[in-house]
Every structure is written in C-alpha cells, then in structure tokens.
Amino acid sequence: MVKTIDNVVPVLHYYFDPLCGWCYAAAPLIHAAAQLDEVAVQLHAGGMMSGENRQTVTPALRNYVMPHDQRIAALTGQPFGEAYFEGLLRDENAVFDSTPPTLAILAAAVLGGDEGIGQRGLAMLARIQQAHYAEGQRIADGTVLLSLAAELGFESAQFAAAMTEQVAKVDAHFSATRLAMSQQHLRGFPSLVLEHAGQLTTMDISPFLG
C-alpha cells in the first residue's frame, strides 16, 4: 500500500509511464496539480515498455501508435512534432524503452532532494515527454538524457552517477507501482489516486482527456 509523504498535506499519486501517450495528454493537468500548495504529487513509474516489453521502432509500431497520438493531439492540443512522426517513428534503429527515462526521473528526484519524486522528478518527466513527442529525440539514449538533465541545471557527471545508482532500484520501483495499481484496481496509465486523511480516492480524469 502506498504511504503518505506528509501526515497533513493530501498526496496525489500519479501512475504513469514516460512512453505512454495518454500520460503526455494528461501532462497539463499534472503540471497544474503540481503548482498547488495544498497537494503533493507523488510519481509512480510502471515500466510499461521495460525489459521484455521494450520495442524497436518498426512500421507496425508506427502504424499502431500514430492514430492514438493523432487523437491525443486533436482532443488535448498537446504538440506532436514532425521530428517525431516523420523522424523517430521512421527510425528502425530507435528503441522504445521505459527504463532509461525512468532512471533519469528517479535520478532527478534524488539530486533535487525530492520526497516521493516531487518537483524535480516532475520537471524531468515533462522535459522527457517534450523531447520525445515534440522533438523526436531518442529518450532511451543515455547521452540524450544527460543533455536534457543539463538543460534543467544538473551537472552531467553527478547526474550520470545518480542514474547508475538507480539501476539497482528501478525494478523494485516498477514492482511497487504494479502492486499498488493492483491493490487499487487501477486499469492502466495514466491513473490518479488522491490520498487524504488515510483515505484513497481514485480520480477519474477521462473528462479532461476527452
């Protein structure tokens, strides 16, 4: 069961994956929640495309994700760049792997002193999503992730070391996320659960997404 970050401030638990298009759709909502002093946002990465589920980009993958991405763009106005549709999604040397960007998010949280993967982790997630969907960058590439971290003010060697430290912890993080989702009967990403005064309430964000 998830635990509160604070005994007083309500916690918004956000279950996500950096390669989930609908999580990108929900990004403005998460950003708005993160600006509130009355709530703390805690990130739970699920490893949707990690390990055996990582995929090399193929025409079949492109044909599968493009209609979803186009629908997301139409419904939410989130930007998808030409470099993504006609660059990344046509590069059969590219790999979709949730683990490296998740390592970067966890590293940003640790270096930022975040409790429960708060503001610095959120900032890294947002930059990774923009790099992937708007700019068509290869977010499974460590060099790309270090460049994004530098943009956010992290020192490269320190950030690389923090990412390496997270390698031994990320599988446990994924497992904890999946267990919590199972316990709370959450069906997929993105999912939001508000924790307040010891009570967990699942938040329906489908109206926002559609």
Secondary structure, DSSP 8 states (H G I E B T S, - for coil): ----S-SSS-EEEEEE-TT-HHHHHTHHHHHHHHT-TT-EEEEEE--TT-GGG-EE--HHHHHHHHHHHHHHHHHH-----HIIIIIGGG-TT-EE-SHHHHHHHHHHHHHTT-SSS-HHHHHHHHHHHIIIIIT---TT-HHHHHHHHHHTT--HHHHHHHHHHHHTTHHHHHHHHHHHHHHTT--SSSEEEEEETTEEEEE--HHHH-
